[in-house]
Amino acid sequence: MFNDKTIVWVLEYIIGGTLVIVPLAGLGIYRYSWVGVHIFATALSVVCLGVILISCASSMRQRMFLAERIDRLAGLWPKRPR
Protein backbone atom coordinates (compact mmCIF):
# COMPACT_ATOMS: atom_id res chain seq x y z
CA MET A 1 0.00 0.00 0.00
CA PHE A 2 2.91 2.38 0.70
CA ASN A 3 4.20 2.07 -2.88
CA ASP A 4 0.76 2.92 -4.27
CA LYS A 5 0.54 6.07 -2.16
CA THR A 6 4.04 7.10 -3.20
CA ILE A 7 3.23 6.62 -6.88
CA VAL A 8 0.07 8.71 -6.56
CA TRP A 9 2.00 11.51 -4.80
CA VAL A 10 4.66 11.49 -7.53
CA LEU A 11 2.02 11.60 -10.27
CA GLU A 12 0.08 14.34 -8.57
CA TYR A 13 2.76 16.75 -7.51
CA ILE A 14 5.87 16.15 -9.60
CA ILE A 15 4.54 15.15 -13.02
CA GLY A 16 1.28 17.09 -12.83
CA GLY A 17 3.00 20.17 -11.45
CA THR A 18 5.62 20.02 -14.17
CA LEU A 19 2.93 19.79 -16.84
CA VAL A 20 1.31 22.91 -15.42
CA ILE A 21 4.30 25.10 -14.47
CA VAL A 22 6.65 24.59 -17.45
CA PRO A 23 4.23 25.55 -20.26
CA LEU A 24 2.86 28.50 -18.28
CA ALA A 25 6.38 29.80 -17.69
CA GLY A 26 7.17 29.35 -21.37
CA LEU A 27 4.06 31.27 -22.38
CA GLY A 28 5.08 34.16 -20.18
CA ILE A 29 8.50 34.39 -21.83
CA TYR A 30 7.60 33.68 -25.47
CA ARG A 31 6.61 36.56 -27.78
CA TYR A 32 3.36 36.17 -29.66
CA SER A 33 3.12 35.93 -33.44
CA TRP A 34 1.03 33.95 -35.90
CA VAL A 35 3.13 30.85 -35.23
CA GLY A 36 2.91 31.66 -31.53
CA VAL A 37 -0.82 31.00 -31.63
CA HIS A 38 -0.14 27.33 -32.36
CA ILE A 39 2.46 27.18 -29.62
CA PHE A 40 0.03 28.86 -27.24
CA ALA A 41 -2.71 26.34 -28.07
CA THR A 42 -0.32 23.41 -27.61
CA ALA A 43 0.98 24.77 -24.30
CA LEU A 44 -2.56 25.40 -23.09
CA SER A 45 -3.48 21.80 -23.96
CA VAL A 46 -0.51 20.52 -21.97
CA VAL A 47 -1.50 22.68 -19.00
CA CYS A 48 -5.03 21.26 -19.18
CA LEU A 49 -3.62 17.72 -19.22
CA GLY A 50 -1.56 18.55 -16.12
CA VAL A 51 -4.62 19.88 -14.28
CA ILE A 52 -6.58 16.75 -15.22
CA LEU A 53 -3.72 14.54 -13.99
CA ILE A 54 -3.57 16.40 -10.68
CA SER A 55 -7.32 16.11 -10.13
CA CYS A 56 -7.40 12.41 -11.03
CA ALA A 57 -4.48 11.63 -8.73
CA SER A 58 -6.08 13.62 -5.93
CA SER A 59 -9.33 11.69 -6.24
CA MET A 60 -7.39 8.39 -6.37
CA ARG A 61 -5.62 9.35 -3.14
CA GLN A 62 -8.99 10.04 -1.51
CA ARG A 63 -10.34 6.69 -2.73
CA MET A 64 -7.35 4.86 -1.30
CA PHE A 65 -7.85 6.63 2.04
CA LEU A 66 -11.55 5.71 2.03
CA ALA A 67 -10.78 2.05 1.21
CA GLU A 68 -8.30 1.95 4.07
CA ARG A 69 -10.90 3.38 6.46
CA ILE A 70 -13.52 0.85 5.33
CA ASP A 71 -11.06 -2.02 5.77
CA ARG A 72 -10.11 -0.73 9.22
CA LEU A 73 -13.79 -0.51 10.24
CA ALA A 74 -14.42 -4.02 8.94
CA GLY A 75 -11.44 -5.34 10.92
CA LEU A 76 -9.45 -6.31 7.83
CA TRP A 77 -6.70 -3.71 8.22
CA PRO A 78 -4.31 -3.56 11.18
CA LYS A 79 -4.90 -0.57 13.40
CA ARG A 80 -2.42 2.28 13.31
CA PRO A 81 -0.06 2.51 16.27
CA ARG A 82 -0.64 5.51 18.49
N, C-alpha and C positions, 0 to 999 in steps of 0.2 A: 504494500500500500504506500510505503514511503516513496518508492520510485515513481509511482503514478502521480503523486502530489508534486514531486520535483519536476517532472516533465510538464505538468500543467503550468507551474509557475514560470518555467523557462519559456514556454510558448506564449504565455500571457504577457510577461513583462519584457523579456529580451527581444524575442522575434517580433511580437506585435508592436512594441514600442519603437523598434528600429524601422518597421514598415510605416509608422506614422511620422516619426521625427525626421528621418533622412529626406524624404521627398518634400516635406514642408520647408525644411531649411534650404533645400535646393531651389524651391520656388521663390523664396525670399531673395536669393542671390542672383538668379538668372534674369536677364533682361527679356522683355516680351517682344515678339515679332510674329510674323505669320506662322513660321515654323514653331515658335514658342507656344502657340495654341495647342499643337499636338503634344508637345512635351508637358504642358500644363494638364491636359486631359489625362495623359498617361500617369503623371504623378498623382493626380487626384484619385484615379482609380486605385493606385497602390495604397494611398492613405485610407481609402474606404475598405480595402481588403484588410489592412492592419486593424482598423476599428472593429471589423467583423470578427477577426481572430481574437482580439482581446475580449469581446463580449461573449464569444462562444467558450473560451477558456474559463472566463469568470463563472459562467453558468455551470460548466463541468465541475469546477471546484466546489460550487455550492451543492451540486448533486452528490458528489463524493462525501461531503460533510454530512448531508442528510442520510445517505446510506449507512454511514458509520454510526450515526445516532440511532437509526432504526435497528441496526444489528446490536448495538449496546443495550437498547431497551428490550430486545427479544432475548438477550442473554447469550448471543452468539459471538460477541466481541469482548475481549478482555477489558476490564475497567482500567481507566487511566490511573497511574499512581499519583497520589496527592502529596 
